[in-house]
Amino acid sequence: MTNNALATTREYIDRENKYLAQNYSPLPVVLTRGSGIWLWDSDGNKYMDFLSAYSAVSAGHLNKRIKDALLNQLEILDVPSRAFYTDRLGEFAEMLCGLTGMEKMLPMNTGAEAVETAIKAARRWGYATKRIPENQAKIIVCDGNFHGRTTTIVGFSTDEEYRRGFGPFDGGFDSIPYGNIEALKKAITKETCAFLVEPIQGEGGIIIPPSGWLKQVQTLCRRNNVLLILDEIQTGMGRTGKNFAFQHEIDKPDGLLLGKALGGGIYPVSAFMARDDVMDVFDPGSHGSTFGGNPIAAAIGLESIRMLKDEKLAERSHELGNHLKEQLMAITSSLVTDVRGMGLMVGMDIDPGKTTARNVCERLQHKGILCKETHDTVVRFAPPLTIEKEYIDWAIQQMRVVLKETEESL
């Protein structure tokens, strides 16, 4: 098969399955075009995107402002390497630091790279500043965490499927129950350099900690000279109804991880941000990235920040997210056991004794909505932050129909 115009959906899928590693289980739809909140498949069917590439496409597909930033920069300079200064990176760093309240940033590409950067920074800070004996530094993480796919990161995952067959692992991590302040108190020792945590566990199933927990965590970490590093790769850039999820409870963390929406859904852009004394542990040669902070990434990152402000995306997420959650909670169905979320990041629990979240997602596909299950028990709803209320209402109506039809099929 060489002529894509004549390929069928089955042929596209068969070709991917033949030549690609099977590390994903996609819904059986072949996407060929996108615009705003909409996607089209190879058969011309139109879908509403209710996943946003796990929050990466918060500005909508092929957003004109993001696309123009990319194309304009491509006319000037592409990737010269950080072996040299450029005119865009400093501006990007200044604007991002101003937005977050952090003092310095280190640009990377993917979220996992940003997490690895934070781990290196926390350990070196622990040895240089906290005087932890060499190679004894510990980082506390949470059960159910998801911070990426590198061997270091999956090494401290509590999901066995993420770990299976990839050991031996590095160690140096202690895991505690999520949202449990007493467990954190007990876990902190003189060797603890950092607490790495998601303010909301996205891949864990849209798990929200108890109100006030993050403030308690900050107080405890400061008391024990432990870095509080927040992974906001999914929750940042307006997704939860604030520019950053930490702003619901605290002033700022000691370290902050950003990605996904920072790249406008077009280009991989991530960053580790921290206090001066934490970032100052890096010296020339200690860390780097060929593509991290290149002019294209900086131009896109700048426009993503401007859009967040100009179009009040956090405010939209707050208002529309409340509406989405309220409408989902109003649905009466024996299949639904819980609905929870913050902003336009909402999870709906499906009773595993009756059906699967995958089944619900597949049925929604046939109604023109694309979303994805998490751990086979949660349907995740995370549309672009540019969505209009009328389209949320339409999606809710399709959800009602799908749940009713699923119940009847049982």
C-alpha positions as CSV (number, residue, x, y, z in Angstrom):
1,M,0.0,0.0,0.0
2,T,1.6,3.2,-1.2
3,N,-1.3,5.6,-2.0
4,N,-2.7,6.8,1.3
5,A,-5.6,8.5,-0.5
6,L,-6.9,5.1,-1.4
7,A,-6.1,3.3,1.9
8,T,-9.0,2.0,4.1
9,T,-9.2,2.4,7.8
10,R,-8.3,-1.2,8.2
11,E,-5.2,-0.8,6.0
12,Y,-3.9,2.1,8.0
13,I,-4.4,0.2,11.2
14,D,-2.8,-3.0,9.9
15,R,0.2,-1.1,8.6
16,E,0.8,0.5,12.1
17,N,0.4,-2.9,13.7
18,K,2.9,-4.5,11.3
19,Y,5.7,-1.9,11.7
20,L,5.2,-0.4,15.1
21,A,5.9,-1.7,18.6
22,Q,2.6,-2.5,20.3
23,N,3.0,-0.3,23.3
24,Y,-0.4,1.4,22.8
25,S,-3.9,0.2,22.5
26,P,-5.6,2.9,20.4
27,L,-9.3,3.2,19.7
28,P,-10.0,1.9,16.1
29,V,-10.0,5.3,14.5
30,V,-7.5,6.7,12.0
31,L,-7.2,10.5,12.4
32,T,-6.1,12.6,9.4
33,R,-7.0,16.2,10.2
34,G,-7.7,18.5,13.1
35,S,-8.9,22.0,13.8
36,G,-9.8,23.5,17.1
37,I,-11.8,21.0,19.2
38,W,-12.5,18.8,16.2
39,L,-10.8,15.8,14.5
40,W,-11.6,14.0,11.3
41,D,-10.8,10.4,10.4
42,S,-9.8,8.7,7.2
43,D,-13.5,8.0,6.4
44,G,-14.4,11.7,6.8
45,N,-16.1,11.2,10.2
46,K,-16.0,14.2,12.5
47,Y,-15.2,13.9,16.2
48,M,-15.0,16.2,19.2
49,D,-11.6,15.8,21.0
50,F,-12.3,15.2,24.7
51,L,-8.7,14.1,25.5
52,S,-6.5,16.9,24.2
53,A,-3.5,14.6,24.0
54,Y,-3.6,14.3,27.8
55,S,-3.7,18.1,28.1
56,A,-1.1,18.9,25.5
57,V,-3.6,20.4,23.0
58,S,-5.2,22.8,25.5
59,A,-5.2,25.5,22.9
60,G,-7.0,23.4,20.3
61,H,-5.6,21.7,17.2
62,L,-3.6,23.8,14.8
63,N,-4.3,26.9,16.9
64,K,-3.5,29.9,14.6
65,R,-1.5,31.8,17.1
66,I,0.7,28.8,18.0
67,K,1.1,27.8,14.3
68,D,2.0,31.4,13.3
69,A,4.7,31.5,16.1
70,L,6.1,28.2,14.7
71,L,6.1,29.3,11.1
72,N,7.5,32.8,11.8
73,Q,10.4,31.4,13.8
74,L,11.1,28.8,11.1
75,E,11.7,31.7,8.7
76,I,14.5,33.1,10.9
77,L,16.3,30.4,13.0
78,D,15.8,26.8,13.9
79,V,18.1,24.7,16.2
80,P,21.5,26.2,16.7
81,S,22.2,24.4,20.1
82,R,22.7,25.9,23.5
83,A,26.4,26.0,22.7
84,F,25.4,29.6,21.7
85,Y,23.0,32.3,23.1
86,T,19.9,33.1,21.1
87,D,17.5,36.0,21.2
88,R,14.4,34.0,22.1
89,L,15.3,31.8,25.1
90,G,16.0,34.5,27.7
91,E,12.6,36.2,26.8
92,F,10.9,32.8,27.2
93,A,12.5,32.1,30.5
94,E,11.7,35.6,31.9
95,M,8.1,35.3,30.9
96,L,7.7,31.8,32.3
97,C,9.4,32.8,35.6
98,G,7.1,35.8,35.9
99,L,4.0,33.7,35.3
100,T,4.9,31.0,37.8
101,G,6.7,33.0,40.5
102,M,9.8,30.7,40.2
103,E,13.3,32.2,40.0
104,K,15.0,30.1,37.3
105,M,14.1,27.6,34.6
106,L,15.9,24.9,32.7
107,P,14.3,24.1,29.3
108,M,13.9,20.5,28.1
109,N,11.6,18.8,25.6
110,T,9.4,16.1,27.1
111,G,7.8,15.8,30.5
112,A,9.9,12.8,31.4
113,E,13.1,14.8,30.6
114,A,11.9,17.5,32.9
115,V,11.3,15.0,35.7
116,E,14.7,13.5,35.2
117,T,16.2,17.0,35.5
118,A,14.3,17.6,38.7
119,I,15.6,14.3,40.2
120,K,19.2,15.3,39.4
121,A,18.8,18.8,40.8
122,A,17.1,17.5,44.0
123,R,19.9,15.0,44.7
124,R,22.8,17.4,44.0
125,W,21.1,20.0,46.1
126,G,20.7,17.4,48.9
127,Y,24.4,16.7,48.8
128,A,25.7,20.2,48.4
129,T,23.2,22.2,50.5
130,K,21.6,19.8,53.0
131,R,24.9,17.8,53.4
132,I,23.3,14.4,52.9
133,P,26.1,11.8,52.7
134,E,27.0,11.0,49.1
135,N,24.7,8.5,47.4
136,Q,22.3,8.4,50.3
137,A,19.7,11.0,49.1
138,K,16.1,9.9,49.2
139,I,13.1,11.3,47.2
140,I,9.6,10.6,48.5
141,V,6.9,9.9,45.9
142,C,3.3,8.7,46.1
143,D,1.5,5.5,45.4
144,G,-0.3,5.7,42.0
145,N,2.1,8.3,40.7
146,F,2.8,8.8,37.0
147,H,5.8,11.0,36.1
148,G,7.0,9.4,32.8
149,R,8.4,6.3,31.2
150,T,12.2,6.4,31.7
151,T,13.8,3.5,33.7
152,T,14.5,5.8,36.6
153,I,10.9,7.0,36.7
154,V,9.1,3.6,36.3
155,G,11.5,2.3,38.9
156,F,9.5,4.3,41.5
157,S,6.1,3.6,40.0
158,T,3.7,1.4,42.1
159,D,2.0,0.1,38.9
160,E,3.5,-3.3,38.2
161,E,2.7,-3.1,34.5
162,Y,4.9,0.0,34.1
163,R,7.8,-1.8,35.8
164,R,7.5,-5.4,34.5
165,G,10.7,-6.6,32.8
166,F,12.5,-3.3,33.0
167,G,14.6,-3.7,36.1
168,P,17.0,-3.5,37.8
169,F,16.1,-0.1,39.0
170,D,18.1,2.7,40.6
171,G,16.4,3.0,44.0
172,G,16.6,6.1,46.1
173,F,12.8,6.6,46.3
174,D,10.3,6.0,49.1
175,S,6.6,5.7,48.2
176,I,3.7,6.8,50.5
177,P,-0.1,6.9,50.1
178,Y,-1.3,9.9,48.1
179,G,-2.9,12.7,50.0
180,N,-1.8,11.3,53.4
181,I,0.0,13.9,55.5
182,E,0.8,11.6,58.4
183,A,2.5,9.1,56.0
184,L,4.7,12.0,54.7
185,K,5.6,12.9,58.3
186,K,6.7,9.4,59.0
187,A,8.6,9.0,55.7
188,I,10.8,12.1,56.0
189,T,14.3,11.4,57.3
190,K,17.6,13.3,57.4
191,E,18.4,11.8,54.0
192,T,15.2,13.1,52.4
193,C,16.0,15.7,49.8
194,A,12.7,16.1,48.1
195,F,9.0,15.2,47.8
196,L,8.0,14.8,44.2
197,V,4.2,14.8,43.7
198,E,1.4,15.6,41.3
199,P,-1.2,18.1,42.7
200,I,-3.8,15.9,41.0
201,Q,-3.0,12.4,39.8
202,G,-4.0,12.3,36.1
203,E,-2.9,8.9,35.0
204,G,-3.9,7.6,38.4
205,G,-7.5,8.3,37.5
206,I,-8.1,12.0,38.2
207,I,-7.4,11.6,41.9
208,I,-7.7,14.8,44.0
209,P,-6.1,15.0,47.4
210,P,-8.1,16.3,50.5
211,S,-8.6,20.0,50.6
212,G,-5.7,21.7,52.5
213,W,-3.4,18.8,52.0
214,L,-0.9,20.7,49.7
215,K,-0.6,23.5,52.2
216,Q,0.1,21.0,54.9
217,V,2.7,19.4,52.7
218,Q,4.4,22.8,52.0
219,T,4.6,23.6,55.7
220,L,6.0,20.1,56.5
221,C,8.6,20.3,53.8
222,R,9.8,23.7,54.8
223,R,10.1,22.6,58.4
224,N,12.3,19.7,57.4
225,N,14.3,21.4,54.7
226,V,12.8,19.1,52.0
227,L,12.2,20.4,48.5
228,L,8.6,20.4,47.4
229,I,8.6,19.6,43.7
230,L,5.3,19.6,41.9
231,D,4.7,17.8,38.6
232,E,2.3,20.0,36.7
233,I,3.0,18.6,33.3
234,Q,-0.7,17.7,32.9
235,T,-2.3,20.1,35.3
236,G,-0.4,23.3,34.4
237,M,-1.2,26.1,32.0
238,G,-4.8,26.6,33.0
239,R,-6.1,23.0,33.0
240,T,-7.5,23.0,36.5
241,G,-9.1,26.4,36.6
242,K,-6.0,28.3,37.8
243,N,-2.8,28.9,35.7
244,F,-1.3,26.2,37.9
245,A,-2.9,23.7,40.2
246,F,-0.7,24.7,43.2
247,Q,-2.3,28.2,43.1
248,H,-5.5,26.7,44.6
249,E,-3.7,26.3,47.9
250,I,-0.1,27.6,48.1
251,D,2.1,30.5,46.9
252,K,4.6,28.4,45.0
253,P,6.6,25.2,45.4
254,D,10.4,24.9,45.5
255,G,10.5,23.1,42.1
256,L,7.9,23.0,39.3
257,L,7.6,20.7,36.3
258,L,5.8,21.9,33.1
259,G,5.3,20.4,29.7
260,K,2.5,19.3,27.4
261,A,0.3,22.5,26.9
262,L,3.5,24.6,27.1
263,G,4.2,23.4,23.6
264,G,0.8,24.4,22.3
265,G,0.0,21.0,21.0
266,I,2.4,21.4,18.2
267,Y,6.0,21.0,19.5
268,P,7.5,19.2,22.6
269,V,8.4,21.9,25.1
270,S,9.0,21.3,28.8
271,A,10.8,23.0,31.7
272,F,12.1,22.3,35.2
273,M,11.7,25.5,37.3
274,A,13.1,26.1,40.8
275,R,14.5,28.5,43.4
276,D,17.9,30.1,42.7
277,D,19.8,27.9,45.1
278,V,18.3,24.7,43.7
279,M,19.0,25.6,40.1
280,D,22.5,26.8,40.9
281,V,23.6,23.2,41.5
282,F,24.0,22.9,37.8
283,D,27.3,24.0,36.3
284,P,28.6,23.8,32.7
285,G,28.6,20.2,31.5
286,S,26.5,18.8,34.3
287,H,23.3,18.7,32.3
288,G,22.0,19.5,28.8
289,S,19.8,18.9,25.9
290,T,20.4,19.2,22.1
291,F,16.9,20.5,21.4
292,G,15.9,21.9,24.8
293,G,15.3,25.6,24.7
294,N,15.8,26.0,21.0
295,P,14.3,29.1,19.3
296,I,11.3,27.2,17.9
297,A,10.5,25.8,21.3
298,A,11.0,29.3,22.9
299,A,8.8,31.0,20.4
300,I,6.0,28.5,20.8
301,G,6.3,28.6,24.6
302,L,6.1,32.4,24.6
303,E,2.9,32.3,22.5
304,S,1.4,29.6,24.8
305,I,1.9,31.9,27.8
306,R,0.5,34.9,25.9
307,M,-2.6,32.9,24.9
308,L,-3.1,31.6,28.5
309,K,-3.2,35.3,29.6
310,D,-5.0,36.9,26.6
311,E,-7.7,34.4,26.2
312,K,-8.2,33.8,30.0
313,L,-7.9,30.1,29.5
314,A,-7.7,29.3,33.3
315,E,-10.9,31.3,33.9
316,R,-12.6,29.5,31.0
317,S,-11.4,26.1,32.4
318,H,-12.9,27.0,35.9
319,E,-16.3,28.0,34.6
320,L,-16.7,25.3,31.9
321,G,-15.1,22.7,34.1
322,N,-17.7,23.3,36.8
323,H,-20.5,23.1,34.3
324,L,-19.1,19.8,32.8
325,K,-18.8,18.2,36.3
326,E,-22.2,19.3,37.4
327,Q,-23.8,18.0,34.2
328,L,-22.0,14.6,34.5
329,M,-23.0,14.4,38.2
330,A,-26.6,15.0,37.2
331,I,-26.6,11.9,35.0
332,T,-28.5,9.0,36.6
333,S,-26.9,5.7,35.6
334,S,-26.1,2.4,37.5
335,L,-22.8,2.3,35.6
336,V,-21.4,5.5,37.2
337,T,-20.0,5.3,40.7
338,D,-18.3,8.7,41.0
339,V,-17.5,11.9,39.2
340,R,-14.7,14.2,40.3
341,G,-12.4,16.8,38.8
342,M,-11.0,20.3,38.9
343,G,-11.4,22.7,35.9
344,L,-11.5,20.9,32.6
345,M,-9.9,17.8,34.0
346,V,-12.7,15.4,35.0
347,G,-12.9,11.7,35.7
348,M,-16.0,9.5,35.7
349,D,-15.7,6.1,37.5
350,I,-17.4,3.2,35.8
351,D,-18.5,0.2,37.8
352,P,-16.1,-2.6,36.7
353,G,-18.7,-5.2,37.7
354,K,-21.0,-4.1,35.0
355,T,-18.8,-2.8,32.1
356,T,-15.5,-1.2,31.3
357,A,-14.4,2.4,30.8
358,R,-12.9,1.2,27.5
359,N,-16.4,0.0,26.4
360,V,-17.8,3.4,27.2
361,C,-15.0,5.2,25.2
362,E,-15.6,2.9,22.2
363,R,-19.3,3.7,22.3
364,L,-18.6,7.4,22.6
365,Q,-16.4,7.2,19.5
366,H,-19.5,6.1,17.5
367,K,-21.3,9.1,18.8
368,G,-18.6,11.5,17.6
369,I,-16.6,12.0,20.9
370,L,-13.0,10.9,21.4
371,C,-11.8,10.2,24.9
372,K,-9.7,7.5,26.7
373,E,-10.0,5.3,29.6
374,T,-7.6,5.3,32.6
375,H,-6.9,2.0,34.3
376,D,-10.0,0.6,32.6
377,T,-12.3,2.0,35.3
378,V,-12.2,5.8,34.7
379,V,-13.3,7.8,31.6
380,R,-11.2,10.9,31.4
381,F,-12.7,14.2,30.1
382,A,-10.2,16.9,29.2
383,P,-11.3,18.9,26.1
384,P,-9.3,21.8,24.8
385,L,-9.7,24.9,27.0
386,T,-11.0,26.7,24.0
387,I,-14.2,24.7,23.9
388,E,-17.6,26.4,24.0
389,K,-20.4,25.6,26.5
390,E,-22.8,24.5,23.8
391,Y,-20.4,21.8,22.7
392,I,-20.0,20.5,26.3
393,D,-23.8,20.3,26.4
394,W,-23.8,18.3,23.2
395,A,-21.2,15.9,24.6
396,I,-23.1,15.4,27.8
397,Q,-26.2,14.4,25.8
398,Q,-24.1,11.8,23.9
399,M,-22.8,10.5,27.2
400,R,-26.4,10.1,28.5
401,V,-27.3,8.1,25.3
402,V,-24.2,5.9,25.6
403,L,-24.8,5.1,29.2
404,K,-28.4,4.3,28.6
405,E,-27.6,2.1,25.6
406,T,-24.9,0.3,27.6
407,E,-27.2,-0.4,30.4
408,E,-29.8,-1.8,28.0
409,S,-27.2,-4.0,26.3
410,L,-26.4,-5.6,29.7
